[in-house]
Amino acid sequence: MTADDSFGRLDDDDYPAYTMGRAAAMLGTTQGFLRAIGEARLITPLRSEGGHRRYSRYQLRIAARARELVDQGTPIEAACRIIILEDQLEEAQRINAEYRKAAGSPNPKTAT
């Protein structure tokens, strides 16, 4: 991979550009918090050739949401489950909207 290829990937939300230390600093949390949400399988960081965890911007957004819930008093395991369920609901709503569009049905939110 050339330097130009690497710089182009920085705009990719799924590119694992951030080390654990940098990710924790950006989120204002600890590396232990990132390990905990990894153990809860909320996010699965990629590993560098040396075995170090690397995080994408997408994963950092998910971790930030978990941090928000934990800061509000939600136990970390429950916060992770809430985020997973929110993601599943969003995906189901997107699929339903696609089916309605394909079937020519109006959106139930706008239908009267």
C-alpha positions as CSV (number, residue, x, y, z in Angstrom):
1,M,0.0,0.0,0.0
2,T,1.4,3.4,-1.0
3,A,1.2,6.6,1.1
4,D,-1.4,7.9,-1.3
5,D,-3.6,4.8,-0.6
6,S,-3.2,5.2,3.1
7,F,-4.3,8.9,3.1
8,G,-7.3,8.1,0.9
9,R,-8.5,5.6,3.6
10,L,-8.6,8.2,6.3
11,D,-12.0,9.3,4.9
12,D,-13.3,5.8,5.3
13,D,-15.5,5.4,8.5
14,D,-14.5,1.8,8.8
15,Y,-10.8,2.2,8.4
16,P,-9.1,1.3,11.8
17,A,-7.0,4.4,12.1
18,Y,-6.9,4.9,15.8
19,T,-4.8,3.1,18.4
20,M,-6.4,2.2,21.8
21,G,-4.6,5.0,23.6
22,R,-5.7,7.6,21.0
23,A,-9.2,6.3,20.9
24,A,-9.5,6.5,24.7
25,A,-8.1,10.0,24.7
26,M,-10.5,11.2,22.0
27,L,-13.5,9.7,24.0
28,G,-12.2,11.0,27.4
29,T,-12.3,7.5,28.8
30,T,-9.9,4.8,29.8
31,Q,-8.4,2.0,27.8
32,G,-10.2,-0.4,30.2
33,F,-13.5,1.0,29.1
34,L,-12.7,0.2,25.5
35,R,-11.6,-3.3,26.6
36,A,-14.9,-3.8,28.5
37,I,-17.1,-2.9,25.5
38,G,-15.0,-5.1,23.4
39,E,-15.5,-8.0,25.9
40,A,-19.2,-7.2,25.8
41,R,-19.0,-7.6,22.0
42,L,-20.3,-4.2,21.3
43,I,-17.4,-3.4,19.1
44,T,-14.6,-5.7,17.8
45,P,-11.5,-3.7,17.1
46,L,-9.2,-4.8,14.3
47,R,-5.7,-5.8,15.2
48,S,-2.4,-4.5,13.8
49,E,0.2,-6.9,12.6
50,G,1.7,-6.5,16.1
51,G,-1.6,-7.5,17.7
52,H,-2.5,-4.0,18.9
53,R,-6.2,-2.9,18.9
54,R,-7.1,-0.4,16.2
55,Y,-10.5,1.5,16.1
56,S,-12.4,3.1,13.3
57,R,-14.4,6.3,13.4
58,Y,-17.6,4.2,13.3
59,Q,-16.5,2.2,16.3
60,L,-15.6,5.4,18.1
61,R,-19.1,6.7,17.6
62,I,-20.6,3.5,19.1
63,A,-18.1,3.7,22.0
64,A,-19.1,7.3,22.6
65,R,-22.8,6.3,22.8
66,A,-21.9,3.6,25.3
67,R,-19.9,6.1,27.3
68,E,-22.9,8.5,27.3
69,L,-25.2,5.7,28.7
70,V,-22.7,4.6,31.3
71,D,-22.2,8.3,32.4
72,Q,-26.0,8.4,33.0
73,G,-25.7,5.5,35.4
74,T,-26.5,2.5,33.1
75,P,-24.3,-0.6,33.8
76,I,-21.9,-1.2,30.9
77,E,-23.4,-4.6,30.0
78,A,-26.9,-3.0,29.8
79,A,-25.5,0.0,27.8
80,C,-24.0,-2.4,25.3
81,R,-27.3,-4.3,24.9
82,I,-29.3,-1.1,24.5
83,I,-27.0,0.0,21.7
84,I,-27.2,-3.4,20.0
85,L,-31.0,-3.3,20.2
86,E,-31.1,0.3,18.9
87,D,-28.9,-0.7,15.9
88,Q,-31.2,-3.7,15.2
89,L,-34.3,-1.5,15.3
90,E,-32.8,1.0,13.0
91,E,-31.8,-1.8,10.5
92,A,-35.3,-3.3,10.7
93,Q,-36.9,0.1,10.0
94,R,-34.6,0.6,7.0
95,I,-35.5,-2.8,5.6
96,N,-39.2,-2.1,6.1
97,A,-39.0,1.2,4.4
98,E,-37.3,-0.5,1.4
99,Y,-40.1,-3.1,1.3
100,R,-42.8,-0.5,1.4
101,K,-41.0,1.5,-1.4
102,A,-40.7,-1.6,-3.5
103,A,-44.3,-2.5,-3.0
104,G,-45.5,1.0,-3.7
105,S,-47.0,1.4,-0.2
106,P,-47.1,4.8,1.4
107,N,-45.0,5.4,4.5
108,P,-47.3,4.7,7.5
109,K,-46.0,7.8,9.2
110,T,-47.2,10.1,6.4
111,A,-50.4,8.2,5.4
112,T,-53.7,9.5,6.7
